[in-house]
């Protein structure tokens, strides 16, 4: 059986995005494939069973039949770490993971194992990604994000911990790379990693539909009061603007997908923003307006360029009112008529902006357009068959025996 352990160099690197695309490719090749996330930090209860969010995503997206107890065997709730250090947790969690892994592997040709964060995450409870990968005898792939120096530094650092635990490294994937701006980055990254004996397995290009949080994610992750949901909760938040200047200057800083953050008593800015948004809506037919699940091909890869004199460039996702200052009813009515999202938070303006920038971008099973884009990215920019062949070689070199399976190439 071929198996691979996916780790990242940090949060929001696109590990789950890559896992989804890779799982789709394995299933598409006709390989009997299972998915597991041995240690989960973000989980939900499904029929009274705790399940990691990524296990829920994969099971729902691909119709997997394996029970959550196997796909998501260990969870780290709030307070768990302190309890473990005090000695209150006596169960052998590693044995639980190994038992779930053994059952998932029965009769399977491939197993995709998704770790939690970087190679060292989980070390505090004795279950770092490096330790778990070693216990499951799974070669690792490290996922990083765009850049040159930072991704190479971070990949090398993570590779060192895997090597310390005897885990062979299949290679690395660099995600969210702006290949349109600099196509030479692939060769630069490949050469930089090769200096450390690490193979670059793929470079996934940047796509706004995958990189930006949506209004629904804001509602899910930030505590406040929903004043109006707007016309589309799946709209992407592509830019954040702070309403701390004169209305004309404020509108000049708006671009497609702008979320405006301001106190509710800035009536002048609210009125100017709504007016600009309505002007933009009037200029573009509804069928052509961009949505988070229907990217606009004319601007998907384009930089933010707009003129304050051109209302067609002003497209708000909505407004978040800070400091607990509720806007007057007249302004709320205008927002509702314009179909704009409106949210009220107690935090001050810059704290709200910080929280927005810190939103976790997650994929949900209902995001069909996003999921299809993920599948295309991995199909077009990652050599899945090459990875399978490399896994065979690494497993033999490590002395980790297991049944081999024939690669099924697509026609």
C-alpha positions in Angstrom: 0.0 0.0 0.0 1.2 3.5 -0.9 0.8 6.1 1.8 1.9 9.7 2.2 1.9 12.0 5.2 1.2 15.7 4.4 2.6 18.4 6.7 2.8 22.1 6.3 5.4 24.8 7.3 2.7 26.7 9.2 -0.9 27.8 9.2 -2.8 28.8 6.0 -0.2 27.2 3.7 -2.8 25.3 1.7 -2.2 21.8 3.1 -5.8 20.9 3.2 -6.3 22.4 -0.3 -3.5 20.2 -1.6 -4.8 17.2 0.3 -8.2 17.5 -1.3 -6.8 17.8 -4.8 -4.4 14.9 -4.3 -7.2 12.7 -2.8 -9.3 13.5 -5.9 -6.5 12.5 -8.2 -5.9 9.2 -6.4 -9.5 8.2 -6.5 -9.7 9.3 -10.2 -6.9 6.8 -11.0 -9.1 4.0 -9.6 -7.0 3.5 -6.5 -8.9 2.3 -3.5 -7.9 5.2 -1.2 -8.6 6.2 2.4 -8.1 9.5 4.2 -7.2 10.1 7.8 -6.2 13.0 10.0 -4.7 11.3 13.0 -4.5 14.4 15.3 -7.1 17.1 15.0 -7.4 20.5 16.7 -10.5 21.9 15.0 -13.4 19.4 15.2 -17.2 19.2 15.3 -19.6 16.7 16.7 -21.3 14.5 14.0 -24.0 12.2 15.5 -22.3 12.6 18.9 -18.9 11.6 17.4 -16.0 14.1 17.4 -14.6 14.5 13.9 -11.9 16.8 12.6 -13.2 19.5 10.1 -10.9 18.2 7.4 -12.1 14.6 7.8 -15.7 15.9 7.5 -14.8 17.8 4.4 -13.2 14.8 2.7 -15.9 12.4 3.7 -18.7 14.7 2.4 -16.9 15.7 -0.8 -15.9 12.2 -1.9 -18.6 10.1 -0.3 -16.1 8.1 1.8 -17.6 5.3 3.8 -15.0 5.0 6.5 -16.3 5.9 10.0 -15.0 9.1 11.7 -13.5 7.1 14.5 -10.9 5.9 12.0 -10.6 9.0 9.9 -10.2 11.2 12.9 -9.0 9.2 15.9 -7.5 11.8 18.2 -8.7 15.3 19.0 -7.1 18.1 21.1 -9.9 20.1 22.8 -9.3 23.2 24.9 -7.4 22.3 28.1 -6.2 19.0 26.8 -2.5 20.0 26.7 -2.4 21.1 30.3 -4.2 18.0 31.4 -1.7 15.8 29.5 1.3 17.6 31.1 -0.3 17.1 34.6 -0.5 13.4 33.8 -4.3 13.4 33.8 -4.4 11.8 30.3 -3.3 8.1 30.7 -4.6 6.6 27.4 -2.0 5.6 24.8 -3.1 8.0 22.1 -0.4 6.8 19.7 -1.8 3.2 20.0 -5.3 4.5 19.1 -3.9 6.2 16.0 -2.0 3.1 15.0 -5.1 0.9 15.5 -7.2 3.3 13.3 -4.5 3.3 10.7 -4.3 -0.5 10.5 -8.1 -0.8 10.0 -8.1 1.9 7.3 -5.2 0.3 5.5 -7.0 -3.1 5.1 -7.5 -3.8 1.5 -6.5 -0.3 0.4 -4.1 0.6 -2.4 -3.4 4.1 -1.1 -3.7 6.1 2.2 -3.6 9.9 2.4 -2.6 11.1 5.9 -3.0 14.8 6.7 -1.0 16.2 9.6 -1.7 19.2 11.7 0.5 22.2 11.0 4.3 21.9 10.8 6.4 18.9 11.6 6.7 19.8 15.3 3.0 20.4 16.1 1.8 18.0 18.7 5.2 17.4 20.3 3.8 18.7 23.6 1.6 15.5 23.9 4.2 13.3 22.3 2.5 13.2 18.9 4.3 15.6 16.7 3.7 15.1 13.0 7.2 13.7 12.7 6.5 11.2 15.5 3.2 10.1 14.0 4.6 9.7 10.5 7.3 7.5 11.9 4.9 5.4 13.9 2.7 4.9 10.8 5.8 4.4 8.6 4.6 7.0 6.0 7.0 9.1 3.9 6.3 12.9 4.2 5.5 15.7 1.8 5.9 19.3 3.1 3.6 22.0 1.8 4.7 25.6 2.0 3.5 28.9 0.4 5.0 31.4 -2.0 8.3 33.2 -1.7 11.9 32.1 -2.2 13.9 32.4 0.9 11.2 31.8 3.5 9.6 28.7 1.9 13.0 27.1 1.4 14.2 27.9 5.0 10.9 26.6 6.4 10.9 23.4 4.3 14.5 22.6 5.3 13.7 23.2 9.0 10.7 20.8 8.9 12.6 18.3 6.9 15.3 18.1 9.6 12.7 17.1 12.2 11.3 14.4 10.0 14.8 13.1 9.3 15.6 13.0 13.0 12.7 10.6 13.4 13.7 8.5 10.4 10.9 9.6 8.2 11.9 9.7 4.5 10.9 12.9 2.7 9.2 12.5 -0.7 9.5 16.2 -1.4 7.9 19.6 -1.1 5.0 21.5 -2.7 5.0 25.3 -2.8 1.5 26.8 -2.9 0.0 30.2 -3.8 2.8 31.2 -6.3 2.2 34.1 -8.7 3.6 32.4 -11.8 2.1 35.0 -14.1 4.3 37.6 -12.5 7.5 35.5 -12.4 7.4 32.1 -14.3 11.1 31.6 -13.4 10.1 30.9 -9.7 9.7 27.2 -10.5 13.3 26.8 -11.5 14.5 29.0 -8.6 12.6 27.0 -6.0 13.7 23.7 -7.5 17.3 24.7 -7.5 17.2 26.2 -4.0 15.6 23.0 -2.5 18.0 20.7 -4.5 20.9 22.3 -2.6 19.5 20.5 0.5 18.6 17.3 -1.3 14.9 18.0 -1.4 12.8 17.5 -4.5 10.3 20.0 -5.6 7.2 18.0 -6.5 5.0 20.8 -7.6 4.2 24.5 -7.6 0.6 25.5 -7.3 -0.3 28.9 -8.7 -2.1 31.6 -6.7 -5.9 31.7 -7.2 -8.0 34.4 -5.4 -11.0 32.1 -5.1 -8.8 29.8 -2.8 -6.9 32.5 -1.0 -9.5 34.9 0.4 -11.9 34.3 3.3 -15.7 34.8 2.7 -18.3 36.6 4.6 -19.6 33.2 5.9 -16.2 32.5 7.4 -16.2 35.9 9.1 -19.6 35.2 10.6 -18.4 31.8 11.7 -15.1 32.9 13.3 -15.7 36.4 14.6 -18.0 37.2 17.5 -20.6 39.9 16.8 -24.2 40.7 15.8 -25.4 40.1 12.2 -27.3 43.2 11.2 -27.9 42.1 7.6 -26.6 39.0 5.7 -26.4 40.7 2.3 -27.1 39.1 -1.0 -24.3 36.5 -1.0 -22.5 35.2 2.1 -20.0 33.4 -0.1 -18.6 36.7 -1.4 -14.8 36.8 -1.0 -13.1 39.4 1.2 -10.3 40.5 -1.1 -9.4 43.8 0.5 -10.0 45.5 3.8 -10.5 49.3 4.1 -10.6 51.3 7.3 -13.2 54.1 7.4 -11.0 56.7 9.1 -10.8 59.5 6.5 -12.9 61.8 4.4 -15.5 60.0 2.2 -14.0 60.9 -1.1 -10.6 59.7 0.0 -12.1 56.5 1.4 -14.0 55.6 -1.7 -10.8 56.1 -3.7 -9.3 53.2 -1.8 -12.1 50.8 -2.6 -11.5 47.9 -5.0 -13.4 44.7 -6.0 -14.3 42.7 -2.9 -13.6 45.4 -0.3 -14.8 45.0 3.3 -15.2 48.3 5.0 -14.5 48.5 8.8 -15.7 51.7 10.6 -17.6 52.9 13.6 -21.3 53.1 13.1 -21.4 56.8 13.6 -19.4 57.6 10.5 -22.6 58.3 8.6 -20.8 60.3 5.9 -18.6 57.3 4.9 -21.5 54.9 5.0 -23.5 57.0 2.7 -20.6 57.6 0.3 -19.8 53.9 0.2 -23.4 52.8 -0.4 -23.7 55.4 -3.2 -20.5 54.2 -4.9 -21.6 50.5 -4.6 -25.0 51.3 -6.1 -23.4 53.1 -9.0 -21.2 50.1 -9.7 -24.1 47.7 -9.6 -26.0 49.9 -12.0 -23.1 49.8 -14.5 -22.7 46.0 -14.6 -25.4 43.5 -15.5 -26.2 41.2 -12.7 -25.1 38.1 -14.6 -21.6 39.6 -15.0 -21.0 40.5 -11.4 -18.2 38.5 -9.8 -19.0 36.1 -6.9 -16.8 34.0 -4.7 -18.0 30.9 -6.5 -17.9 32.4 -10.0 -14.5 34.2 -10.4 -14.3 37.0 -12.9 -11.9 35.9 -15.6 -11.1 39.5 -16.4 -9.6 40.2 -13.0 -8.8 36.8 -11.5 -5.0 37.4 -11.8 -5.0 41.2 -12.2 -3.5 43.5 -9.6 -5.7 46.0 -7.9 -5.9 49.0 -10.2 -8.9 51.4 -10.0 -9.7 55.0 -10.3 -12.0 56.8 -7.8 -13.7 58.5 -10.7 -14.7 55.1 -12.1 -17.6 53.7 -10.0 -17.5 50.4 -12.0 -14.4 49.5 -9.9 -16.1 49.9 -6.6 -17.6 46.7 -5.4 -18.2 46.2 -1.6 -18.7 42.9 0.1 -20.1 44.7 3.1 -19.3 46.7 6.3 -18.3 45.8 9.8 -19.2 48.4 12.4 -16.7 48.5 15.3 -16.6 49.8 18.9 -20.2 48.5 19.5 -21.5 51.7 17.8 -24.7 50.7 16.0 -25.4 52.6 12.8 -28.7 54.6 12.6 -31.7 52.9 11.2 -31.6 55.0 8.0 -28.1 53.7 7.2 -29.1 50.1 7.9 -32.1 50.4 5.6 -29.8 51.7 2.9 -27.4 48.8 3.4 -30.3 46.3 3.1 -31.6 47.9 0.0 -28.1 47.7 -1.5 -27.8 44.1 -0.6 -24.7 44.6 1.5 -23.5 42.5 4.4 -23.6 44.4 7.8 -22.0 43.2 11.1 -21.6 44.8 14.5 -18.7 44.1 16.8 -17.6 45.4 20.2 -13.9 45.4 19.3 -12.2 48.6 18.2 -11.6 49.2 14.5 -8.0 48.0 14.2 -8.6 45.0 16.4 -11.5 44.1 14.0 -9.2 44.5 11.0 -6.6 42.3 12.7 -9.2 39.6 13.2 -10.3 39.7 9.6 -6.7 39.3 8.4 -6.4 36.3 10.8 -9.4 34.5 9.5 -8.8 30.8 8.6 -9.7 30.2 5.0 -11.4 26.8 4.9 -13.1 24.9 2.1 -16.6 23.6 2.7 -18.3 20.7 0.8 -20.9 23.1 -0.6 -18.1 25.2 -2.3 -18.4 23.2 -5.6 -16.6 25.8 -7.7 -13.8 26.1 -5.3 -13.4 22.3 -5.1 -13.3 22.0 -8.8 -10.7 24.6 -9.0 -8.6 22.8 -6.4 -8.9 19.6 -8.5 -7.7 21.4 -11.6 -4.7 22.9 -9.8 -3.4 19.6 -8.6 -4.1 17.9 -12.0 -2.4 20.6 -14.0 0.5 21.5 -11.7 1.5 18.3 -9.8 2.8 15.0 -11.0 0.7 12.5 -9.1 2.1 9.5 -10.9 5.6 10.7 -10.2 4.8 10.9 -6.5 3.4 7.4 -6.5 6.6 6.0 -8.0 8.7 8.0 -5.6 6.7 6.6 -2.6 7.5 3.1 -3.8 11.2 3.8 -3.9 11.3 5.6 -0.5 9.3 2.8 1.2 11.8 0.2 -0.1 14.8 2.3 1.0 13.4 2.7 4.5 12.7 -1.0 4.7 9.0 -0.4 5.2 7.5 -3.3 3.4 4.0 -3.3 2.0 2.0 -4.5 -0.9 2.7 -2.6 -4.1 -0.1 -1.5 -6.5 0.0 -0.8 -10.2 -0.3 2.9 -11.3 -3.4 3.5 -13.3 -2.7 6.3 -15.7 -5.6 8.3 -17.1 -6.2 8.3 -20.8 
